Amino acid sequence: MTPPPRAAAGPLAALGLAALLAGCASMAPPYQRPPAPVPAQFPDAGAAPAGAPAEAAADIPWPQFFADPRLRRLIGTALQNNRDLRVAALNIEQAQAQAALRDADRWPTLGAGVTGLRQPNGNGGINSVYTAGLQLSSYELDLFGRLRSLGDAAAAQVLASAEARKAVQIGLVASVAGGWFALQADDALLQLTQRTLATRIESARLTQLRYDHGAASELDLQAAVALREAARVALAQQTRQRAQDENALALLLGQPVPADALPTAAAVASTSSDRAGPAPEPALTTLPTLPDLPPGLPASVLTRRPDVRQAELQLVAANANIGAARAAFFPRITLTGSAGSASNALAALFKAGSFAWSAAPQALATVFDAGRNRANLKLAEVGREIALAQYERAIQSAFREVADALAGRATLQQQLQAQQAQVQAQQALVRLTALRYSNGAASALDLLDAQRVLFTAQQAAVQVQALVAQNGVTLYRVLGGGWAPGAALP
């Protein structure tokens, strides 16, 4: 059995024991991850598509998921220049500085200084005291964990800021990829509209000639002119849409979109013809495809999303704040002291035998505060309930996003196949109608109507292709994909 310390060492031993115990206690309630308020299975999940990677989306870095080198280069540029991502990174540094301030509160603050005090005494003389040395000012012994709880809350906020940065990066990667696919769809629609306009200009010219020679009616002529002008309207709309999409992508990149950002456009086929009908249509532009992803289970997928983890860490911080509010009900123990030289004469301040020390511990317990501590505890408890509701809402929002993306994957491919089949059927219908028209078995209005329906079907096919690509990007994002720390530019 260890013998009791000597009386001279008693105060120092007690002080050392108090400092050792400081911060070891915490009055925060034990934290447990709340159960996810969502079903155990995603709707429309089904089995993993053939050829889908075995790993989850969150484990696939974006340079691996997006195979096109042009797109990878654009994403790398955005990650370097985007201002939102820069703000998110600075928010981490701000949270780290705040956490460092909280950690500093748990350690004593030592200062070195020289003081002098001269005051009159009752005998008409002057008493002088000079000191020089180290000074400890109001060091709080964190016996009840108040400072520790505040430090835990600040540390959780640092981690939440890091997750927020990941969420911003994932959203940025998805936005750049979505903007890139949108530009490709715009180019495809522009090519389609230009081909259609060229065909309708030629059709209107030939109809005008037939009208001038009495072989066509004014009704046929006006119908051909109306279709030509409708194509010009569509061309102006598509040109404007492409310019707007390019501006949106440039904002994400932080610089103009490079000229080589998109694949080389296919040459527009000649549409010259000696009759009122379209030239053979080239194949529609096919947008790049993305690999399919296994959805996994909500419990293992959603809790890996950075936005969900950010909400959970904010819940952890709110839980720690309860511990700090509870500790405020107990006495606050502080220590003020000094050690150095002391003398009644300034000239003898640093002579031998002038060493002196002082210690002034203080325990202050609240007797009456008009309910301030109780209100502060209630505030912390309500803050935790708010953080819990926000965490559950983040889980539910993430579940819906994944469910919507899976529903899109299940139906968009079917829609695209049906739309492409409709385009092929309509192209055959235009050819047959043109043949009937040339033989006098169909009217010009029949041919023009078939051309109009074909153009609409072709536009819809390109738009559905864009939806398929956009849905693939969205599914990758909502499953937690898009994070690649320190990924080098390709």
C-alpha positions in Angstrom: 0.0 0.0 0.0 1.4 3.4 -1.0 2.1 5.6 2.1 0.4 9.0 2.2 2.4 11.9 0.9 4.1 14.3 3.2 2.3 17.3 4.4 4.6 19.6 2.4 3.7 17.8 -0.8 0.0 17.5 -0.1 -1.1 20.7 -1.9 1.0 19.9 -5.0 -0.2 16.3 -5.1 -3.8 17.4 -4.8 -3.3 19.9 -7.6 -1.7 17.2 -9.8 -4.5 14.8 -9.1 -7.1 17.5 -10.0 -5.3 18.3 -13.2 -5.2 14.6 -14.1 -8.9 14.2 -13.5 -9.7 17.4 -15.4 -11.5 16.6 -18.6 -11.8 12.9 -17.8 -15.5 13.2 -17.0 -18.2 14.0 -19.4 -21.9 14.6 -18.6 -23.0 14.3 -22.2 -25.6 11.6 -22.8 -24.2 8.5 -24.5 -24.5 8.8 -28.2 -26.1 6.1 -30.3 -26.8 6.3 -34.0 -30.6 6.7 -34.4 -32.3 4.1 -36.5 -32.9 5.1 -40.2 -36.5 6.1 -40.7 -36.7 4.5 -44.1 -37.7 1.0 -45.5 -35.1 -1.7 -45.5 -35.0 -2.0 -49.3 -35.0 0.5 -52.1 -38.0 0.2 -54.4 -37.3 -0.8 -58.0 -33.8 -1.9 -56.9 -34.0 -5.4 -58.4 -30.8 -7.4 -59.1 -27.6 -5.7 -60.1 -27.5 -5.3 -63.9 -25.3 -7.5 -65.9 -21.7 -6.2 -66.0 -22.3 -3.8 -63.0 -19.2 -3.4 -60.8 -19.1 -5.3 -57.6 -18.1 -2.4 -55.4 -20.5 0.2 -54.2 -20.7 3.6 -55.9 -19.1 5.3 -52.9 -16.0 3.1 -53.4 -15.6 4.1 -57.1 -13.6 7.3 -57.6 -14.9 9.6 -60.3 -11.8 9.2 -62.6 -12.7 5.5 -62.7 -16.5 6.0 -63.2 -16.2 8.6 -66.0 -14.1 7.0 -68.7 -14.1 9.9 -71.2 -10.8 11.8 -70.9 -12.4 15.1 -71.9 -14.9 14.8 -69.1 -12.2 13.9 -66.6 -10.2 16.9 -67.6 -13.2 19.2 -67.2 -13.9 17.8 -63.7 -10.3 18.3 -62.7 -10.4 21.9 -63.8 -13.6 22.5 -61.9 -12.1 21.0 -58.7 -9.2 23.4 -59.0 -11.1 26.6 -59.8 -14.7 26.3 -58.4 -15.4 28.9 -55.8 -18.0 26.9 -53.9 -15.5 24.2 -53.3 -13.0 26.8 -52.2 -15.4 28.2 -49.7 -16.1 24.7 -48.4 -12.4 24.1 -47.9 -12.1 27.4 -46.0 -15.0 26.5 -43.8 -13.0 23.4 -42.7 -10.1 25.7 -41.7 -12.5 28.0 -39.8 -13.9 25.0 -37.9 -10.4 23.8 -37.1 -9.5 27.1 -35.7 -12.6 27.2 -33.6 -11.8 23.7 -32.3 -8.2 24.8 -31.5 -9.7 27.6 -29.4 -11.8 25.1 -27.5 -8.9 22.8 -26.9 -6.8 25.7 -25.7 -9.4 26.4 -23.0 -8.5 23.0 -21.4 -4.9 24.0 -20.8 -3.4 26.6 -18.4 -2.3 30.0 -19.8 1.1 30.9 -18.5 2.5 34.4 -18.7 5.8 36.0 -17.7 5.8 39.5 -16.3 7.1 42.0 -13.8 4.7 43.8 -11.4 5.2 46.5 -8.8 2.9 47.7 -6.0 3.5 50.8 -3.8 0.9 51.9 -1.3 0.9 53.9 2.0 0.7 52.2 5.3 -0.7 53.2 8.6 2.6 54.6 9.9 2.9 57.2 7.1 5.4 55.2 5.1 5.2 53.4 1.8 5.1 49.6 1.4 6.6 48.3 -1.8 6.3 44.9 -3.3 8.0 43.9 -6.6 7.5 40.5 -8.3 8.8 38.8 -11.4 8.2 35.4 -12.8 5.5 33.1 -14.3 1.8 33.7 -13.7 -1.1 31.4 -14.1 -4.5 33.2 -14.5 -7.9 31.6 -13.9 -7.1 28.0 -15.1 -10.3 26.0 -14.9 -10.1 22.5 -13.6 -12.5 20.7 -15.8 -13.7 18.1 -13.2 -17.2 17.9 -14.6 -16.3 17.9 -18.3 -17.7 21.2 -19.4 -14.7 22.2 -21.4 -14.3 18.7 -22.7 -17.9 18.6 -24.0 -17.4 22.0 -25.7 -14.2 20.6 -27.3 -16.0 17.4 -28.4 -18.7 19.6 -30.0 -16.2 21.7 -31.8 -14.3 18.6 -33.0 -17.6 17.1 -34.4 -18.2 20.4 -36.2 -14.7 20.1 -37.9 -15.6 16.6 -39.1 -19.0 17.9 -40.3 -17.3 20.6 -42.3 -15.0 18.0 -43.9 -18.1 16.0 -44.9 -19.7 19.2 -46.2 -16.7 19.7 -48.4 -17.0 16.1 -49.7 -20.7 16.8 -50.4 -19.8 19.9 -52.3 -17.2 18.0 -54.4 -19.6 15.2 -55.1 -22.3 17.7 -56.2 -19.7 19.6 -58.3 -18.5 16.4 -60.1 -22.1 15.5 -60.9 -22.9 19.0 -62.1 -20.0 19.1 -64.4 -20.8 15.7 -65.8 -24.4 16.6 -66.2 -23.5 19.9 -67.9 -21.1 18.0 -70.3 -23.9 15.5 -71.3 -26.3 18.4 -71.7 -23.9 20.2 -74.1 -23.6 16.9 -76.1 -27.4 16.7 -76.3 -27.5 20.3 -77.4 -25.1 19.7 -80.2 -27.0 16.6 -81.3 -30.2 18.6 -81.4 -28.5 21.4 -83.2 -27.3 19.0 -85.9 -30.7 17.5 -86.2 -32.4 20.9 -86.4 -29.9 22.1 -89.0 -30.5 19.0 -91.2 -34.2 19.4 -90.8 -34.1 23.1 -91.7 -32.0 22.4 -94.8 -34.5 19.8 -95.9 -37.5 22.1 -95.3 -35.9 25.0 -97.1 -35.4 22.8 -100.1 -38.9 21.4 -99.7 -40.4 25.0 -99.6 -38.3 26.0 -102.7 -39.6 23.0 -104.7 -43.2 23.6 -103.6 -42.8 27.2 -104.6 -41.7 26.1 -108.1 -44.6 23.6 -108.3 -47.0 26.4 -107.2 -45.6 28.8 -109.8 -46.2 26.2 -112.6 -49.7 25.3 -111.2 -48.8 21.9 -110.0 -49.3 22.7 -106.3 -52.0 24.6 -104.4 -51.4 27.6 -102.2 -52.4 25.4 -99.3 -49.4 23.1 -100.1 -47.1 26.1 -100.3 -48.2 27.7 -97.1 -47.8 24.4 -95.3 -44.3 24.0 -96.6 -43.4 27.6 -95.5 -44.9 27.0 -92.1 -42.8 23.9 -91.5 -39.7 25.8 -92.7 -40.3 28.7 -90.3 -41.0 26.2 -87.5 -37.6 24.6 -88.1 -36.0 28.1 -87.9 -37.8 28.7 -84.6 -36.5 25.4 -83.3 -32.9 26.2 -84.4 -33.0 29.6 -82.6 -34.3 27.8 -79.5 -31.6 25.2 -79.6 -28.8 27.7 -80.2 -30.0 29.7 -77.2 -30.2 26.6 -75.0 -26.7 25.5 -75.9 -25.3 29.0 -75.1 -27.0 28.9 -71.7 -25.8 25.4 -71.0 -22.3 26.4 -72.0 -22.4 29.4 -69.7 -23.6 27.2 -66.8 -20.7 24.8 -67.4 -18.2 27.7 -67.6 -19.4 28.9 -64.2 -18.7 25.4 -62.7 -15.3 25.3 -64.3 -14.3 28.8 -63.3 -13.2 29.5 -66.8 -14.5 29.3 -70.4 -15.3 25.8 -71.7 -12.3 24.5 -73.8 -13.0 24.1 -77.5 -12.0 20.4 -77.4 -14.4 19.6 -74.5 -16.8 17.8 -76.7 -16.3 15.0 -79.2 -15.9 16.1 -82.8 -19.3 16.6 -84.3 -20.3 14.3 -87.2 -20.5 16.0 -90.5 -24.0 17.0 -91.5 -25.1 15.0 -94.5 -26.2 16.8 -97.6 -29.9 17.4 -97.8 -30.1 18.5 -101.4 -32.9 16.8 -103.3 -34.8 17.1 -106.6 -38.1 16.5 -104.9 -40.1 17.7 -101.9 -38.8 15.2 -99.5 -35.9 14.7 -97.0 -32.6 13.2 -98.0 -31.8 9.9 -96.3 -31.4 10.7 -92.6 -28.0 9.9 -91.0 -28.0 7.9 -87.7 -28.9 9.9 -84.6 -26.0 11.0 -82.4 -25.4 8.5 -79.6 -24.4 9.9 -76.2 -21.7 8.1 -74.1 -23.1 5.5 -71.7 -22.2 5.1 -68.0 -21.7 1.8 -66.1 -24.6 0.5 -64.1 -24.3 0.5 -60.3 -25.6 -1.9 -57.7 -28.0 0.0 -55.4 -27.2 -1.9 -52.2 -29.2 -1.6 -49.0 -30.3 1.8 -47.5 -28.7 1.2 -44.1 -25.2 0.7 -45.7 -25.6 3.1 -48.6 -27.2 6.2 -47.1 -25.1 6.5 -44.0 -22.0 6.7 -46.3 -23.3 9.8 -48.1 -21.3 12.9 -47.0 -24.5 15.0 -46.5 -26.0 12.3 -44.2 -22.7 12.0 -42.3 -22.6 15.7 -41.9 -26.1 15.7 -40.4 -25.1 13.0 -38.0 -21.9 14.8 -36.9 -24.0 17.9 -36.2 -26.2 15.6 -34.1 -23.0 14.4 -32.2 -22.1 18.1 -31.6 -25.5 18.9 -30.3 -25.3 15.9 -28.0 -22.0 17.1 -26.6 -23.5 20.5 -26.0 -25.9 18.9 -23.5 -22.9 17.7 -21.5 -21.5 21.3 -21.3 -25.0 22.6 -20.2 -25.3 19.9 -17.5 -21.8 20.7 -16.2 -22.7 24.3 -15.7 -24.9 23.3 -12.7 -21.8 22.2 -10.8 -19.2 24.4 -9.2 -16.6 25.9 -11.5 -13.1 25.4 -10.0 -10.4 27.8 -11.1 -6.8 28.3 -10.1 -4.7 31.4 -10.1 -1.1 31.4 -9.1 2.4 32.6 -9.7 6.0 31.6 -9.1 9.2 33.7 -9.3 11.0 36.3 -7.4 9.6 38.8 -4.9 11.2 41.6 -3.0 10.4 44.9 -1.2 13.2 46.6 -3.1 13.5 46.7 -6.8 17.3 46.3 -6.6 17.0 43.1 -4.6 14.4 41.5 -6.9 16.7 38.9 -8.4 19.0 38.2 -5.5 19.3 34.8 -3.8 16.5 33.9 -1.5 13.9 36.0 -3.2 11.9 33.0 -4.6 8.2 33.2 -3.9 5.0 31.5 -5.1 1.3 31.9 -4.6 -1.7 29.8 -5.3 -5.3 31.0 -5.2 -7.8 28.2 -6.0 -11.5 29.2 -6.2 -14.7 27.1 -6.4 -17.7 29.1 -7.4 -21.2 27.5 -7.3 -24.3 29.1 -8.7 -26.8 30.0 -6.0 -29.2 32.1 -8.1 -29.1 32.8 -11.8 -32.8 33.4 -12.6 -33.0 30.1 -14.4 -30.2 30.8 -16.8 -28.6 27.3 -16.5 -31.9 25.6 -16.9 -32.7 27.6 -19.9 -29.3 26.8 -21.4 -29.9 23.1 -20.8 -33.3 23.3 -22.4 -31.7 25.1 -25.3 -29.1 22.3 -25.7 -31.7 19.6 -25.5 -34.0 21.3 -28.0 -31.0 21.8 -30.3 -30.3 18.1 -30.1 -33.9 17.3 -31.1 -33.6 19.7 -34.0 -30.4 18.0 -35.1 -32.0 14.6 -34.8 -34.9 15.8 -37.0 -32.5 17.2 -39.6 -30.5 13.9 -39.6 -33.7 11.9 -40.2 -34.8 14.3 -42.9 -31.4 13.9 -44.6 -31.8 10.1 -44.5 -35.3 10.3 -45.9 -34.3 12.8 -48.6 -31.4 10.6 -49.6 -33.7 7.6 -49.7 -36.1 9.3 -52.1 -33.3 10.5 -54.3 -31.9 7.0 -54.7 -35.5 5.6 -55.2 -36.2 8.2 -57.9 -32.9 7.5 -59.7 -33.6 3.7 -59.6 -37.1 4.3 -61.0 -35.5 6.3 -63.8 -33.0 3.5 -64.6 -35.8 1.0 -64.7 -37.9 2.9 -67.2 -35.7 5.2 -69.2 -34.0 2.5 -71.1 -37.3 1.1 -72.1 -38.5 4.5 -73.1 -35.3 5.1 -75.2 -35.7 1.8 -77.0 -39.3 2.5 -77.8 -38.4 6.1 -78.9 -35.7 4.8 -81.3 -38.1 2.3 -82.7 -40.6 5.1 -83.3 -37.9 7.1 -85.1 -37.1 4.1 -87.4 -40.8 3.5 -88.1 -41.4 7.2 -88.8 -38.3 7.4 -91.2 -39.8 4.4 -93.1 -43.1 6.2 -93.2 -41.6 9.4 -94.6 -39.8 7.4 -97.3 -43.0 5.6 -98.3 -45.1 8.8 -98.2 -42.5 10.5 -100.4 -42.7 7.6 -102.9 -46.5 7.8 -102.9 -46.3 11.5 -103.3 -44.0 11.2 -106.3 -46.4 8.8 -107.9 -49.4 11.0 -107.1 -50.9 8.7 -104.6 -50.4 11.0 -101.6 -50.8 14.7 -101.1 -48.1 17.2 -100.2 -49.8 17.7 -96.9 -49.4 14.0 -96.1 -45.7 14.2 -96.8 -45.2 17.4 -94.8 -47.1 16.0 -91.8 -44.9 12.9 -91.9 -41.8 15.0 -91.9 -43.1 17.0 -89.0 -43.8 13.9 -86.9 -40.3 12.5 -87.8 -38.6 15.7 -86.6 -40.5 15.6 -83.3 -39.7 11.9 -82.8 -36.0 12.5 -83.5 -35.9 15.4 -81.0 -37.5 13.2 -78.4 -35.0 10.4 -79.0 -32.1 12.7 -78.4 -33.8 14.2 -75.3 -34.4 10.7 -73.8 -30.7 9.8 -74.5 -29.8 12.8 -72.5 -32.2 11.8 -69.7 -30.6 8.3 -69.6 -27.1 9.9 -69.2 -28.2 12.4 -66.7 -30.0 9.7 -64.6 -26.7 7.7 -64.6 -24.9 10.7 -63.2 -27.6 11.3 -60.7 -27.6 7.6 -59.5 -23.8 7.8 -59.0 -24.1 10.9 -57.0 -27.1 9.9 -54.8 -25.4 6.6 -54.0 -22.4 8.5 -52.6 -20.1 8.4 -55.6 -17.9 11.2 -56.8 -15.3 11.5 -54.1 -11.6 11.0 -55.1 -9.2 12.7 -52.6 -6.1 14.0 -54.3 -7.1 12.6 -57.7 -4.5 13.8 -60.3 -5.6 15.4 -63.5 -5.7 12.9 -66.4 
